[in-house]
Amino acid sequence: MRQEEFAVPPPSQFLISTASLVVPRAFRSSWRNEWLWEVWHGRLELVRQGCSPAQAARRVTRFAAGALLDAADLRLEHFRLLLNGRALARDPLVCLTALVLAFLTLAGWTNGFRHSRMAAAASYPDSHQLVLLSRPAGLLGIETAASMEQVWSWVEYSRWFGSVAGFRLHDGALEVSPNFFAVLHADPVISGAGWRFLGRPIRSVRFLEPGSGARYGGAIARLKLRANRNLFEAQLGKLGNDGVRITATFLDERGRWPFYFAGATALLFLAAGMFRTRRAVLYLAFFAVKTALLLGTVGLAWTEVATAIPIPVTGGVDLGAAIPLVLLLLLAQAFVLRWSLQDQAGRCPVCCRQVAMPVTVGSRSSLILDRPCVDFLCTRGHGTLRLSDLTTCTAEPYRWTPLDRSWQEVFVRERTA
Amino acid sequence: MKTPLSLTSAIILLAIANGRRYGFEIMEATGLPSGTIYPALRRLEKARLIRSDWDSTAATESYGPPRKYFRVTGEGKSALEAAEKRFPAVAQLKG
């Protein structure tokens, strides 16, 4: 038999090589060899059965055409494996994407750390000209409304204000100056069922008599039609010449910094991911980004809760309500930080994926020589993680044992199964 | 409860049980295209109905590369019996 009769025909080689490009890289080489060698043997078999070499080549080429379908099937199977829920949850990128999405959803819902959001602000005519004037207390971002006396002193200095209305809000009861709804350009609401103002549900609305010496907790201003928003904001700094800083929040405004924050954290991690040789950088970057996003999410959720703090008529913060809420924030942040640390301890320091496949080892009756532990495995075969089941002063809380490259073969097979 | 075999899988399983051990042989025996056979073989192996290994004897005899062969497991035999009851055509092919 001539030597060329043993060779794999070029069309079959071309088909198999082309199809192999579709096959996941981890087992591309073995898949390609399996097909090429089967073609090689198939051709030999046909020749032995009496087929001419040309006929045999044609038949094995028809056989090799199936490699394209097989490769596509293998690729789809690989996608299905990747989309496996549990495996996805272990992936650091999926974890961060979920955190970024949760953060941005909450940022969108709460208008990004701006508690002075008005439900359906856009429903007021020319809502872009409505401004809440407030005096920030600086206590963890809780804003306090400005008193009417202060507001009038600012109005005197500014040429942008059209009209200003005062209000005071306490436990769902809204008391307003007579021009309040005129400033909003809205129909008066007396029964507050289903109505929200500055993010708070309103139970009842009452008008305060003018000249009754009423003191207001805050002010809503409508800027003149020709008012320039940027110039107005620039002028605000000059208005606080009585020593009180003023914050003007446009009711249709959305805080942008949570979006910058989420984008920056995601970019930080992606940038760290590019330097894959620096494993420690990636590991620390993942921890930093994850923790920042978690703390930010808790902060956003807390801001929404903090809208429940009633603003007293005189301005300032009701400490009776604020202190438990601040403690709640600190507790929530501490809990999140602890969870983030625990989660990080259960991740592979090489690829940041969560370790899996726990195996209990040791004995509870032998705390010194055979301490009870749980061994976990990195599903990419980078190493094993031993977590101590009992905390003692001599026990290492966790120990990472790297596996060398010879183990990779086992894990590649595991992924293809 | 395991998913019952499809007719294609049952035919492939029957071909292996009848001694067709290699991919090319299975294609010749069943008349199914190789693009159907190989994905089915992978699924059968994943379901532990068949096992595959590299045949070094074939390589030695032909002075060529090794060749992958398939054989039916105990579970595969039970699944084939169930498939014969389900698909009379498979039972006829066996007979």
Interface residues (C-beta under 8 A of the other chain):
Chain A: F6 N33 E34 L36 W37 E38 V39 W40 H41 G42 L44 E45 V60 R62 F63 A64 A65 G66 A67 L68 L69 D70 D73 L74 E77 A417
Chain B: Y22 G23 F24 E25 M27 P33 S34 G35 T36 I37 Y38 P39 R42 K46 A58 S62 G64 P65 P66 R67 K68
